[in-house]
Amino acid sequence: MPHSAAMAQAKKSKFWPQPWWMRAIDKKKLVKKLRARDGDNCWRCGHAMRFDGLPNIGKYRTIEHLKPRSQQGGWALENLRLCHIGCNRHLGTHTPEHKEKMRINVGEG
């Protein structure tokens, strides 16, 4: 079955599990909601983030999962925060409690 035929079959069937390319999360909408809820500053360090330009700059925003996806953390808004790329990498896959401690201790010495 050619790729386009498989995609057409997946769109028609109610029982066929949706392939990954059809389950893509609309991250722009998520960022808009998170920005309205939390503002324009990084959750971890509190400094301003960039929402335009190249996504590989240090101050660009990323979506941080308080409970990591590797620990069955989902895409619910309560589990998501906006962070700089570097802050997100620093938080890693720690537990939400540890991430909160890492956030509070920023700038204290």
Secondary structure, 3 states (H helix, E strand, C coil): CCHHHHHHHHHHCCCCCCCHHHCCCCHHHHHHHHHHHHCCECCCCCCECECCCCCCCCCEEEEEECCCHHHCCCCCHHHEEEEEHHHHHHHCCCCHHHHHHHHHCCCCC
